[in-house]
Amino acid sequence: MLRNRAFEDGLVPRGCTADPDGGFFTTRLGFREPFAHGEGTDEWAERVPYTPVPGWYASAAEMAVDTRDTLNPRREAALKVSFRPGGFIRNIGFHNIPAAKGKAMLLWIRRSCSVS
């Protein structure tokens, strides 16, 4: 129900190489595929406002993909968020996931963060 729930859409797939502009990647077998920062085709990427983490948007918060502290060795990415007062993050998938001020919430892959 969440878009980019594993935070991996913006990562070039393992074993592939990205073009310098990030618009395409080349597979191990030499096939060239559209990438567009994890948004799929250029047409889709042009319709969606840019965000550093595909599918996720922040207001009064800074977010980034963390590829080092990923919960376990099978995960390739986690979401790191720093909230300012009144800050929030949202996902373009399903809406209305409840969160309460001062309570920790677990984001899909059990990465905890505080909601301010």
Biopython code that builds the backbone (N, CA, C, O; Angstrom):
import numpy as np
from Bio.PDB.StructureBuilder import StructureBuilder

atoms = [
    (1, "MET", "N", (0.802, -1.193, 0.000)),
    (1, "MET", "CA", (0.000, 0.000, 0.000)),
    (1, "MET", "C", (0.853, 1.268, 0.000)),
    (1, "MET", "O", (0.348, 2.360, -0.263)),
    (2, "LEU", "N", (2.137, 1.123, 0.293)),
    (2, "LEU", "CA", (3.038, 2.261, 0.249)),
    (2, "LEU", "C", (3.869, 2.191, -1.020)),
    (2, "LEU", "O", (4.268, 1.108, -1.448)),
    (3, "ARG", "N", (4.121, 3.308, -1.602)),
    (3, "ARG", "CA", (5.002, 3.385, -2.773)),
    (3, "ARG", "C", (6.442, 3.383, -2.277)),
    (3, "ARG", "O", (6.767, 4.117, -1.344)),
    (4, "ASN", "N", (7.300, 2.585, -2.871)),
    (4, "ASN", "CA", (8.715, 2.498, -2.517)),
    (4, "ASN", "C", (8.878, 2.177, -1.029)),
    (4, "ASN", "O", (9.631, 2.839, -0.315)),
    (5, "ARG", "N", (8.165, 1.161, -0.585)),
    (5, "ARG", "CA", (8.147, 0.830, 0.839)),
    (5, "ARG", "C", (9.480, 0.340, 1.369)),
    (5, "ARG", "O", (9.714, 0.403, 2.576)),
    (6, "ALA", "N", (10.355, -0.143, 0.516)),
    (6, "ALA", "CA", (11.669, -0.606, 0.965)),
    (6, "ALA", "C", (12.752, 0.445, 0.723)),
    (6, "ALA", "O", (13.923, 0.210, 1.020)),
    (7, "PHE", "N", (12.363, 1.602, 0.184)),
    (7, "PHE", "CA", (13.272, 2.734, -0.050)),
    (7, "PHE", "C", (14.372, 2.413, -1.057)),
    (7, "PHE", "O", (15.413, 3.070, -1.057)),
    (8, "GLU", "N", (14.163, 1.424, -1.907)),
    (8, "GLU", "CA", (15.185, 0.980, -2.850)),
    (8, "GLU", "C", (14.943, 1.445, -4.281)),
    (8, "GLU", "O", (15.793, 1.225, -5.144)),
    (9, "ASP", "N", (13.803, 2.084, -4.555)),
    (9, "ASP", "CA", (13.496, 2.472, -5.934)),
    (9, "ASP", "C", (14.515, 3.422, -6.535)),
    (9, "ASP", "O", (14.715, 3.406, -7.750)),
    (10, "GLY", "N", (15.162, 4.243, -5.736)),
    (10, "GLY", "CA", (16.142, 5.195, -6.254)),
    (10, "GLY", "C", (17.538, 4.625, -6.380)),
    (10, "GLY", "O", (18.458, 5.333, -6.790)),
    (11, "LEU", "N", (17.716, 3.337, -6.031)),
    (11, "LEU", "CA", (19.025, 2.690, -6.126)),
    (11, "LEU", "C", (19.142, 1.929, -7.440)),
    (11, "LEU", "O", (18.190, 1.280, -7.873)),
    (12, "VAL", "N", (20.290, 2.007, -8.065)),
    (12, "VAL", "CA", (20.535, 1.219, -9.277)),
    (12, "VAL", "C", (20.592, -0.249, -8.857)),
    (12, "VAL", "O", (21.276, -0.574, -7.887)),
    (13, "PRO", "N", (19.892, -1.147, -9.561)),
    (13, "PRO", "CA", (19.902, -2.562, -9.179)),
    (13, "PRO", "C", (21.327, -3.132, -9.111)),
    (13, "PRO", "O", (22.212, -2.736, -9.869)),
    (14, "ARG", "N", (21.516, -4.066, -8.187)),
    (14, "ARG", "CA", (22.831, -4.713, -8.038)),
    (14, "ARG", "C", (23.297, -5.301, -9.356)),
    (14, "ARG", "O", (22.511, -5.877, -10.107)),
    (15, "GLY", "N", (24.568, -5.150, -9.623)),
    (15, "GLY", "CA", (25.158, -5.713, -10.833)),
    (15, "GLY", "C", (24.939, -4.872, -12.081)),
    (15, "GLY", "O", (25.411, -5.236, -13.158)),
    (16, "CYS", "N", (24.233, -3.760, -11.955)),
    (16, "CYS", "CA", (23.973, -2.888, -13.099)),
    (16, "CYS", "C", (24.796, -1.610, -12.957)),
    (16, "CYS", "O", (25.243, -1.262, -11.864)),
    (17, "THR", "N", (24.983, -0.928, -14.060)),
    (17, "THR", "CA", (25.706, 0.337, -14.029)),
    (17, "THR", "C", (24.791, 1.440, -14.556)),
    (17, "THR", "O", (24.054, 1.244, -15.522)),
    (18, "ALA", "N", (24.852, 2.597, -13.909)),
    (18, "ALA", "CA", (24.013, 3.730, -14.305)),
    (18, "ALA", "C", (24.739, 4.611, -15.298)),
    (18, "ALA", "O", (25.961, 4.746, -15.237)),
    (19, "ASP", "N", (23.994, 5.213, -16.214)),
    (19, "ASP", "CA", (24.543, 6.238, -17.087)),
    (19, "ASP", "C", (24.888, 7.449, -16.219)),
    (19, "ASP", "O", (24.311, 7.619, -15.145)),
    (20, "PRO", "N", (25.814, 8.287, -16.667)),
    (20, "PRO", "CA", (26.194, 9.454, -15.862)),
    (20, "PRO", "C", (25.026, 10.365, -15.488)),
    (20, "PRO", "O", (25.032, 10.960, -14.410)),
    (21, "ASP", "N", (24.015, 10.484, -16.371)),
    (21, "ASP", "CA", (22.873, 11.351, -16.061)),
    (21, "ASP", "C", (21.821, 10.652, -15.206)),
    (21, "ASP", "O", (20.877, 11.300, -14.755)),
    (22, "GLY", "N", (21.957, 9.357, -14.974)),
    (22, "GLY", "CA", (21.016, 8.608, -14.145)),
    (22, "GLY", "C", (19.712, 8.264, -14.827)),
    (22, "GLY", "O", (18.818, 7.721, -14.179)),
    (23, "GLY", "N", (19.566, 8.556, -16.102)),
    (23, "GLY", "CA", (18.319, 8.280, -16.813)),
    (23, "GLY", "C", (18.157, 6.832, -17.240)),
    (23, "GLY", "O", (17.038, 6.373, -17.468)),
    (24, "PHE", "N", (19.271, 6.104, -17.350)),
    (24, "PHE", "CA", (19.238, 4.703, -17.768)),
    (24, "PHE", "C", (20.247, 3.910, -16.953)),
    (24, "PHE", "O", (21.191, 4.471, -16.399)),
    (25, "PHE", "N", (20.040, 2.605, -16.887)),
    (25, "PHE", "CA", (21.063, 1.717, -16.354)),
    (25, "PHE", "C", (21.245, 0.568, -17.330)),
    (25, "PHE", "O", (20.349, 0.260, -18.116)),
    (26, "THR", "N", (22.407, -0.061, -17.276)),
    (26, "THR", "CA", (22.716, -1.186, -18.154)),
    (26, "THR", "C", (22.841, -2.435, -17.295)),
    (26, "THR", "O", (23.550, -2.447, -16.289)),
    (27, "THR", "N", (22.136, -3.488, -17.710)),
    (27, "THR", "CA", (22.155, -4.745, -16.962)),
    (27, "THR", "C", (23.452, -5.496, -17.224)),
    (27, "THR", "O", (24.226, -5.134, -18.110)),
    (28, "ARG", "N", (23.678, -6.549, -16.438)),
    (28, "ARG", "CA", (24.872, -7.392, -16.638)),
    (28, "ARG", "C", (24.916, -7.997, -18.030)),
    (28, "ARG", "O", (25.994, -8.268, -18.561)),
    (29, "LEU", "N", (23.739, -8.211, -18.628)),
    (29, "LEU", "CA", (23.679, -8.805, -19.964)),
    (29, "LEU", "C", (23.732, -7.755, -21.078)),
    (29, "LEU", "O", (23.662, -8.093, -22.259)),
    (30, "GLY", "N", (23.855, -6.484, -20.696)),
    (30, "GLY", "CA", (24.005, -5.430, -21.691)),
    (30, "GLY", "C", (22.724, -4.746, -22.116)),
    (30, "GLY", "O", (22.757, -3.912, -23.022)),
    (31, "PHE", "N", (21.591, -5.065, -21.498)),
    (31, "PHE", "CA", (20.345, -4.397, -21.838)),
    (31, "PHE", "C", (20.302, -3.025, -21.164)),
    (31, "PHE", "O", (20.645, -2.883, -19.991)),
    (32, "ARG", "N", (19.878, -2.034, -21.920)),
    (32, "ARG", "CA", (19.779, -0.669, -21.398)),
    (32, "ARG", "C", (18.320, -0.393, -21.043)),
    (32, "ARG", "O", (17.432, -0.516, -21.887)),
    (33, "GLU", "N", (18.083, -0.021, -19.787)),
    (33, "GLU", "CA", (16.725, 0.177, -19.290)),
    (33, "GLU", "C", (16.561, 1.592, -18.731)),
    (33, "GLU", "O", (17.515, 2.164, -18.204)),
    (34, "PRO", "N", (15.338, 2.167, -18.845)),
    (34, "PRO", "CA", (15.106, 3.492, -18.255)),
    (34, "PRO", "C", (15.170, 3.421, -16.732)),
    (34, "PRO", "O", (14.770, 2.424, -16.131)),
    (35, "PHE", "N", (15.671, 4.475, -16.120)),
    (35, "PHE", "CA", (15.773, 4.494, -14.666)),
    (35, "PHE", "C", (15.070, 5.721, -14.085)),
    (35, "PHE", "O", (14.215, 5.578, -13.211)),
    (36, "ALA", "N", (15.411, 6.914, -14.549)),
    (36, "ALA", "CA", (14.743, 8.149, -14.124)),
    (36, "ALA", "C", (14.621, 8.254, -12.610)),
    (36, "ALA", "O", (13.531, 8.497, -12.093)),
    (37, "HIS", "N", (15.722, 8.073, -11.897)),
    (37, "HIS", "CA", (15.768, 8.210, -10.437)),
    (37, "HIS", "C", (14.764, 7.288, -9.749)),
    (37, "HIS", "O", (14.171, 7.662, -8.736)),
    (38, "GLY", "N", (14.573, 6.108, -10.284)),
    (38, "GLY", "CA", (13.676, 5.157, -9.657)),
    (38, "GLY", "C", (12.217, 5.359, -9.977)),
    (38, "GLY", "O", (11.365, 4.651, -9.441)),
    (39, "GLU", "N", (11.908, 6.310, -10.842)),
    (39, "GLU", "CA", (10.512, 6.585, -11.180)),
    (39, "GLU", "C", (10.067, 5.846, -12.440)),
    (39, "GLU", "O", (8.970, 6.096, -12.937)),
    (40, "GLY", "N", (10.890, 4.947, -12.964)),
    (40, "GLY", "CA", (10.495, 4.193, -14.147)),
    (40, "GLY", "C", (10.815, 4.950, -15.414)),
    (40, "GLY", "O", (11.968, 5.311, -15.650)),
    (41, "THR", "N", (9.815, 5.193, -16.226)),
    (41, "THR", "CA", (10.032, 5.866, -17.500)),
    (41, "THR", "C", (10.084, 7.377, -17.315)),
    (41, "THR", "O", (9.614, 7.910, -16.310)),
    (42, "ASP", "N", (10.660, 8.053, -18.295)),
    (42, "ASP", "CA", (10.730, 9.513, -18.255)),
    (42, "ASP", "C", (9.343, 10.140, -18.179)),
    (42, "ASP", "O", (9.153, 11.153, -17.505)),
    (43, "GLU", "N", (8.355, 9.528, -18.884)),
    (43, "GLU", "CA", (7.004, 10.087, -18.873)),
    (43, "GLU", "C", (6.437, 10.097, -17.453)),
    (43, "GLU", "O", (5.800, 11.070, -17.049)),
    (44, "TRP", "N", (6.659, 9.044, -16.708)),
    (44, "TRP", "CA", (6.167, 8.991, -15.323)),
    (44, "TRP", "C", (6.944, 9.989, -14.465)),
    (44, "TRP", "O", (6.349, 10.727, -13.680)),
    (45, "ALA", "N", (8.255, 10.013, -14.610)),
    (45, "ALA", "CA", (9.081, 10.897, -13.796)),
    (45, "ALA", "C", (8.717, 12.359, -14.019)),
    (45, "ALA", "O", (8.793, 13.160, -13.087)),
    (46, "GLU", "N", (8.326, 12.716, -15.228)),
    (46, "GLU", "CA", (7.953, 14.097, -15.525)),
    (46, "GLU", "C", (6.643, 14.495, -14.844)),
    (46, "GLU", "O", (6.419, 15.681, -14.604)),
    (47, "ARG", "N", (5.782, 13.539, -14.530)),
    (47, "ARG", "CA", (4.479, 13.830, -13.918)),
    (47, "ARG", "C", (4.535, 13.893, -12.397)),
    (47, "ARG", "O", (3.597, 14.376, -11.763)),
    (48, "VAL", "N", (5.608, 13.417, -11.815)),
    (48, "VAL", "CA", (5.709, 13.332, -10.361)),
    (48, "VAL", "C", (6.722, 14.358, -9.877)),
    (48, "VAL", "O", (7.830, 14.409, -10.409)),
    (49, "PRO", "N", (6.379, 15.179, -8.882)),
    (49, "PRO", "CA", (7.358, 16.149, -8.368)),
    (49, "PRO", "C", (8.595, 15.427, -7.841)),
    (49, "PRO", "O", (8.483, 14.367, -7.225)),
    (50, "TYR", "N", (9.763, 15.994, -8.079)),
    (50, "TYR", "CA", (11.010, 15.371, -7.640)),
    (50, "TYR", "C", (11.064, 15.280, -6.117)),
    (50, "TYR", "O", (10.619, 16.180, -5.405)),
    (51, "THR", "N", (11.603, 14.202, -5.653)),
    (51, "THR", "CA", (11.892, 14.007, -4.246)),
    (51, "THR", "C", (13.156, 13.150, -4.167)),
    (51, "THR", "O", (13.346, 12.274, -5.011)),
    (52, "PRO", "N", (14.027, 13.374, -3.179)),
    (52, "PRO", "CA", (15.260, 12.597, -3.104)),
    (52, "PRO", "C", (15.018, 11.112, -2.820)),
    (52, "PRO", "O", (15.877, 10.279, -3.110)),
    (53, "VAL", "N", (13.860, 10.777, -2.260)),
    (53, "VAL", "CA", (13.492, 9.382, -1.997)),
    (53, "VAL", "C", (12.192, 9.121, -2.752)),
    (53, "VAL", "O", (11.131, 9.554, -2.301)),
    (54, "PRO", "N", (12.245, 8.422, -3.893)),
    (54, "PRO", "CA", (11.044, 8.232, -4.697)),
    (54, "PRO", "C", (9.858, 7.730, -3.876)),
    (54, "PRO", "O", (9.983, 6.800, -3.080)),
    (55, "GLY", "N", (8.698, 8.371, -4.089)),
    (55, "GLY", "CA", (7.474, 7.983, -3.406)),
    (55, "GLY", "C", (7.263, 8.659, -2.062)),
    (55, "GLY", "O", (6.158, 8.610, -1.522)),
    (56, "TRP", "N", (8.288, 9.286, -1.510)),
    (56, "TRP", "CA", (8.232, 9.901, -0.183)),
    (56, "TRP", "C", (8.479, 11.397, -0.285)),
    (56, "TRP", "O", (9.362, 11.839, -1.021)),
    (57, "TYR", "N", (7.698, 12.176, 0.455)),
    (57, "TYR", "CA", (7.823, 13.630, 0.486)),
    (57, "TYR", "C", (7.912, 14.094, 1.933)),
    (57, "TYR", "O", (7.345, 13.465, 2.826)),
    (58, "ALA", "N", (8.613, 15.179, 2.164)),
    (58, "ALA", "CA", (8.819, 15.693, 3.517)),
    (58, "ALA", "C", (8.453, 17.161, 3.586)),
    (58, "ALA", "O", (8.628, 17.912, 2.627)),
    (59, "SER", "N", (7.945, 17.552, 4.738)),
    (59, "SER", "CA", (7.705, 18.956, 5.042)),
    (59, "SER", "C", (8.303, 19.210, 6.420)),
    (59, "SER", "O", (7.971, 18.513, 7.379)),
    (60, "ALA", "N", (9.171, 20.193, 6.523)),
    (60, "ALA", "CA", (9.886, 20.495, 7.769)),
    (60, "ALA", "C", (10.614, 19.264, 8.284)),
    (60, "ALA", "O", (10.635, 18.994, 9.484)),
    (61, "ALA", "N", (11.201, 18.535, 7.375)),
    (61, "ALA", "CA", (11.967, 17.337, 7.727)),
    (61, "ALA", "C", (12.982, 17.075, 6.621)),
    (61, "ALA", "O", (12.744, 17.396, 5.457)),
    (62, "GLU", "N", (14.091, 16.502, 6.989)),
    (62, "GLU", "CA", (15.109, 16.099, 6.016)),
    (62, "GLU", "C", (15.113, 14.581, 5.978)),
    (62, "GLU", "O", (15.111, 13.932, 7.024)),
    (63, "MET", "N", (15.117, 14.011, 4.785)),
    (63, "MET", "CA", (15.148, 12.562, 4.668)),
    (63, "MET", "C", (16.175, 12.149, 3.629)),
    (63, "MET", "O", (16.452, 12.876, 2.675)),
    (64, "ALA", "N", (16.726, 10.975, 3.835)),
    (64, "ALA", "CA", (17.722, 10.433, 2.914)),
    (64, "ALA", "C", (17.690, 8.914, 2.996)),
    (64, "ALA", "O", (17.272, 8.336, 4.000)),
    (65, "VAL", "N", (18.131, 8.294, 1.939)),
    (65, "VAL", "CA", (18.261, 6.838, 1.933)),
    (65, "VAL", "C", (19.575, 6.481, 2.605)),
    (65, "VAL", "O", (20.621, 7.047, 2.286)),
    (66, "ASP", "N", (19.516, 5.552, 3.526)),
    (66, "ASP", "CA", (20.696, 5.070, 4.246)),
    (66, "ASP", "C", (20.999, 3.660, 3.751)),
    (66, "ASP", "O", (20.190, 2.749, 3.927)),
    (67, "THR", "N", (22.158, 3.482, 3.137)),
    (67, "THR", "CA", (22.533, 2.155, 2.621)),
    (67, "THR", "C", (23.527, 1.446, 3.531)),
    (67, "THR", "O", (24.023, 0.374, 3.183)),
    (68, "ARG", "N", (23.827, 2.030, 4.699)),
    (68, "ARG", "CA", (24.766, 1.399, 5.635)),
    (68, "ARG", "C", (24.057, 0.742, 6.813)),
    (68, "ARG", "O", (24.361, -0.402, 7.150)),
    (69, "ASP", "N", (23.117, 1.443, 7.444)),
    (69, "ASP", "CA", (22.385, 0.907, 8.588)),
    (69, "ASP", "C", (21.011, 0.467, 8.078)),
    (69, "ASP", "O", (20.051, 1.236, 8.129)),
    (70, "THR", "N", (20.921, -0.753, 7.596)),
    (70, "THR", "CA", (19.729, -1.207, 6.877)),
    (70, "THR", "C", (18.889, -2.230, 7.628)),
    (70, "THR", "O", (18.072, -2.906, 7.003)),
    (71, "LEU", "N", (19.047, -2.370, 8.905)),
    (71, "LEU", "CA", (18.294, -3.276, 9.754)),
    (71, "LEU", "C", (18.850, -4.692, 9.724)),
    (71, "LEU", "O", (19.042, -5.305, 10.774)),
    (72, "ASN", "N", (19.107, -5.213, 8.544)),
    (72, "ASN", "CA", (19.697, -6.543, 8.425)),
    (72, "ASN", "C", (20.409, -6.666, 7.082)),
    (72, "ASN", "O", (20.197, -5.834, 6.199)),
    (73, "PRO", "N", (21.244, -7.681, 6.912)),
    (73, "PRO", "CA", (22.043, -7.788, 5.671)),
    (73, "PRO", "C", (21.224, -7.997, 4.399)),
    (73, "PRO", "O", (21.751, -7.796, 3.305)),
    (74, "ARG", "N", (19.975, -8.386, 4.503)),
    (74, "ARG", "CA", (19.150, -8.612, 3.311)),
    (74, "ARG", "C", (18.503, -7.345, 2.790)),
    (74, "ARG", "O", (18.014, -7.315, 1.661)),
    (75, "ARG", "N", (18.496, -6.307, 3.593)),
    (75, "ARG", "CA", (17.928, -5.026, 3.182)),
    (75, "ARG", "C", (19.007, -4.205, 2.485)),
    (75, "ARG", "O", (20.163, -4.211, 2.906)),
    (76, "GLU", "N", (18.637, -3.510, 1.441)),
    (76, "GLU", "CA", (19.604, -2.661, 0.749)),
    (76, "GLU", "C", (19.521, -1.212, 1.191)),
    (76, "GLU", "O", (20.466, -0.449, 0.989)),
    (77, "ALA", "N", (18.396, -0.820, 1.796)),
    (77, "ALA", "CA", (18.233, 0.582, 2.152)),
    (77, "ALA", "C", (17.261, 0.738, 3.313)),
    (77, "ALA", "O", (16.429, -0.129, 3.582)),
    (78, "ALA", "N", (17.394, 1.866, 3.986)),
    (78, "ALA", "CA", (16.474, 2.285, 5.039)),
    (78, "ALA", "C", (16.262, 3.781, 4.867)),
    (78, "ALA", "O", (17.003, 4.436, 4.134)),
    (79, "LEU", "N", (15.263, 4.318, 5.532)),
    (79, "LEU", "CA", (14.981, 5.735, 5.445)),
    (79, "LEU", "C", (15.461, 6.416, 6.719)),
    (79, "LEU", "O", (15.107, 5.999, 7.822)),
    (80, "LYS", "N", (16.264, 7.460, 6.568)),
    (80, "LYS", "CA", (16.742, 8.250, 7.698)),
    (80, "LYS", "C", (16.015, 9.590, 7.637)),
    (80, "LYS", "O", (16.050, 10.278, 6.616)),
    (81, "VAL", "N", (15.354, 9.956, 8.740)),
    (81, "VAL", "CA", (14.566, 11.185, 8.775)),
    (81, "VAL", "C", (14.938, 12.011, 9.995)),
    (81, "VAL", "O", (15.071, 11.480, 11.098)),
    (82, "SER", "N", (15.105, 13.311, 9.793)),
    (82, "SER", "CA", (15.301, 14.266, 10.879)),
    (82, "SER", "C", (14.157, 15.266, 10.797)),
    (82, "SER", "O", (14.040, 16.003, 9.817)),
    (83, "PHE", "N", (13.316, 15.294, 11.821)),
    (83, "PHE", "CA", (12.156, 16.179, 11.842)),
    (83, "PHE", "C", (12.479, 17.496, 12.527)),
    (83, "PHE", "O", (13.200, 17.524, 13.524)),
    (84, "ARG", "N", (11.941, 18.592, 11.988)),
    (84, "ARG", "CA", (11.910, 19.876, 12.668)),
    (84, "ARG", "C", (10.518, 20.008, 13.287)),
    (84, "ARG", "O", (9.625, 19.231, 12.947)),
    (85, "PRO", "N", (10.315, 20.964, 14.178)),
    (85, "PRO", "CA", (8.990, 21.115, 14.787)),
    (85, "PRO", "C", (7.889, 21.176, 13.723)),
    (85, "PRO", "O", (7.993, 21.928, 12.755)),
    (86, "GLY", "N", (6.859, 20.395, 13.910)),
    (86, "GLY", "CA", (5.741, 20.354, 12.974)),
    (86, "GLY", "C", (6.015, 19.555, 11.716)),
    (86, "GLY", "O", (5.174, 19.507, 10.818)),
    (87, "GLY", "N", (7.170, 18.933, 11.639)),
    (87, "GLY", "CA", (7.545, 18.200, 10.433)),
    (87, "GLY", "C", (6.791, 16.896, 10.258)),
    (87, "GLY", "O", (6.308, 16.294, 11.217)),
    (88, "PHE", "N", (6.708, 16.483, 9.011)),
    (88, "PHE", "CA", (6.084, 15.199, 8.712)),
    (88, "PHE", "C", (6.619, 14.676, 7.391)),
    (88, "PHE", "O", (7.201, 15.419, 6.600)),
    (89, "ILE", "N", (6.416, 13.391, 7.165)),
    (89, "ILE", "CA", (6.707, 12.775, 5.874)),
    (89, "ILE", "C", (5.409, 12.148, 5.384)),
    (89, "ILE", "O", (4.529, 11.795, 6.169)),
    (90, "ARG", "N", (5.316, 12.020, 4.067)),
    (90, "ARG", "CA", (4.132, 11.390, 3.498)),
    (90, "ARG", "C", (4.557, 10.540, 2.309)),
    (90, "ARG", "O", (5.623, 10.734, 1.724)),
    (91, "ASN", "N", (3.703, 9.606, 1.977)),
    (91, "ASN", "CA", (3.946, 8.682, 0.890)),
    (91, "ASN", "C", (2.827, 8.849, -0.132)),
    (91, "ASN", "O", (1.684, 9.111, 0.242)),
    (92, "ILE", "N", (3.142, 8.698, -1.423)),
    (92, "ILE", "CA", (2.118, 8.900, -2.442)),
    (92, "ILE", "C", (1.248, 7.669, -2.649)),
    (92, "ILE", "O", (0.357, 7.677, -3.499)),
    (93, "GLY", "N", (1.495, 6.616, -1.885)),
    (93, "GLY", "CA", (0.633, 5.435, -1.939)),
    (93, "GLY", "C", (-0.580, 5.640, -1.056)),
    (93, "GLY", "O", (-1.193, 6.707, -1.079)),
    (94, "PHE", "N", (-0.928, 4.635, -0.284)),
    (94, "PHE", "CA", (-2.075, 4.683, 0.622)),
    (94, "PHE", "C", (-1.892, 5.778, 1.659)),
    (94, "PHE", "O", (-0.791, 5.970, 2.174)),
    (95, "HIS", "N", (-2.959, 6.489, 1.964)),
    (95, "HIS", "CA", (-2.903, 7.578, 2.947)),
    (95, "HIS", "C", (-3.604, 7.152, 4.230)),
    (95, "HIS", "O", (-4.238, 6.098, 4.283)),
    (96, "ASN", "N", (-3.487, 7.968, 5.244)),
    (96, "ASN", "CA", (-4.163, 7.783, 6.520)),
    (96, "ASN", "C", (-3.545, 6.718, 7.406)),
    (96, "ASN", "O", (-4.272, 5.993, 8.085)),
    (97, "ILE", "N", (-2.240, 6.605, 7.421)),
    (97, "ILE", "CA", (-1.570, 5.760, 8.393)),
    (97, "ILE", "C", (-1.407, 6.617, 9.640)),
    (97, "ILE", "O", (-0.704, 7.626, 9.598)),
    (98, "PRO", "N", (-2.044, 6.239, 10.757)),
    (98, "PRO", "CA", (-2.046, 7.122, 11.916)),
    (98, "PRO", "C", (-0.694, 7.211, 12.612)),
    (98, "PRO", "O", (0.056, 6.237, 12.678)),
    (99, "ALA", "N", (-0.405, 8.386, 13.124)),
    (99, "ALA", "CA", (0.790, 8.629, 13.933)),
    (99, "ALA", "C", (0.405, 9.613, 15.018)),
    (99, "ALA", "O", (-0.441, 10.480, 14.801)),
    (100, "ALA", "N", (1.016, 9.487, 16.182)),
    (100, "ALA", "CA", (0.686, 10.367, 17.296)),
    (100, "ALA", "C", (1.920, 11.124, 17.757)),
    (100, "ALA", "O", (3.022, 10.576, 17.781)),
    (101, "LYS", "N", (1.731, 12.380, 18.121)),
    (101, "LYS", "CA", (2.815, 13.221, 18.593)),
    (101, "LYS", "C", (3.482, 12.593, 19.814)),
    (101, "LYS", "O", (2.811, 12.147, 20.745)),
    (102, "GLY", "N", (4.815, 12.567, 19.790)),
    (102, "GLY", "CA", (5.575, 12.036, 20.919)),
    (102, "GLY", "C", (5.697, 10.527, 20.955)),
    (102, "GLY", "O", (6.398, 9.993, 21.815)),
    (103, "LYS", "N", (5.046, 9.831, 20.059)),
    (103, "LYS", "CA", (5.113, 8.368, 20.030)),
    (103, "LYS", "C", (6.036, 7.935, 18.896)),
    (103, "LYS", "O", (6.068, 8.553, 17.832)),
    (104, "ALA", "N", (6.777, 6.877, 19.140)),
    (104, "ALA", "CA", (7.616, 6.320, 18.076)),
    (104, "ALA", "C", (6.728, 5.518, 17.141)),
    (104, "ALA", "O", (5.759, 4.891, 17.567)),
    (105, "MET", "N", (7.066, 5.547, 15.890)),
    (105, "MET", "CA", (6.344, 4.697, 14.940)),
    (105, "MET", "C", (7.353, 3.914, 14.137)),
    (105, "MET", "O", (8.475, 4.372, 13.918)),
    (106, "LEU", "N", (6.967, 2.758, 13.707)),
    (106, "LEU", "CA", (7.858, 1.913, 12.941)),
    (106, "LEU", "C", (7.499, 2.052, 11.472)),
    (106, "LEU", "O", (6.369, 1.777, 11.068)),
    (107, "LEU", "N", (8.461, 2.478, 10.683)),
    (107, "LEU", "CA", (8.245, 2.638, 9.255)),
    (107, "LEU", "C", (8.495, 1.317, 8.558)),
    (107, "LEU", "O", (9.624, 0.827, 8.554)),
    (108, "TRP", "N", (7.530, 0.767, 8.004)),
    (108, "TRP", "CA", (7.483, -0.427, 7.166)),
    (108, "TRP", "C", (8.594, -1.445, 7.371)),
    (108, "TRP", "O", (8.304, -2.635, 7.492)),
    (109, "ILE", "N", (9.856, -1.024, 7.415)),
    (109, "ILE", "CA", (10.921, -2.001, 7.597)),
    (109, "ILE", "C", (11.479, -1.919, 9.020)),
    (109, "ILE", "O", (12.634, -2.265, 9.266)),
    (110, "ARG", "N", (10.663, -1.468, 9.927)),
    (110, "ARG", "CA", (10.981, -1.394, 11.337)),
    (110, "ARG", "C", (12.078, -0.390, 11.665)),
    (110, "ARG", "O", (12.824, -0.580, 12.626)),
    (111, "ARG", "N", (12.180, 0.652, 10.895)),
    (111, "ARG", "CA", (13.098, 1.745, 11.198)),
    (111, "ARG", "C", (12.309, 2.713, 12.064)),
    (111, "ARG", "O", (11.354, 3.317, 11.575)),
    (112, "SER", "N", (12.659, 2.880, 13.302)),
    (112, "SER", "CA", (11.861, 3.747, 14.150)),
    (112, "SER", "C", (12.289, 5.197, 13.990)),
    (112, "SER", "O", (13.452, 5.501, 13.725)),
    (113, "CYS", "N", (11.325, 6.069, 14.156)),
    (113, "CYS", "CA", (11.585, 7.494, 14.132)),
    (113, "CYS", "C", (10.576, 8.144, 15.062)),
    (113, "CYS", "O", (9.538, 7.554, 15.364)),
    (114, "SER", "N", (10.864, 9.320, 15.505)),
    (114, "SER", "CA", (9.928, 10.040, 16.370)),
    (114, "SER", "C", (9.091, 10.975, 15.535)),
    (114, "SER", "O", (9.600, 11.636, 14.630)),
    (115, "VAL", "N", (7.828, 11.034, 15.830)),
    (115, "VAL", "CA", (6.927, 11.956, 15.156)),
    (115, "VAL", "C", (6.774, 13.162, 16.053)),
    (115, "VAL", "O", (6.368, 13.028, 17.208)),
    (116, "SER", "N", (7.093, 14.345, 15.541)),
    (116, "SER", "CA", (7.002, 15.573, 16.332)),
    (116, "SER", "C", (5.725, 16.295, 16.052)),
    (116, "SER", "O", (5.474, 17.353, 16.629)),
]
sb = StructureBuilder()
sb.init_structure("model")
sb.init_model(0)
sb.init_chain("A")
sb.init_seg("    ")
for serial, (resi, resn, name, xyz) in enumerate(atoms, 1):
    if name == "N":
        sb.init_residue(resn, " ", resi, " ")
    sb.init_atom(name, np.array(xyz, "f"), 0.0, 1.0, " ", f" {name:<3s}", serial, name[0])
structure = sb.get_structure()
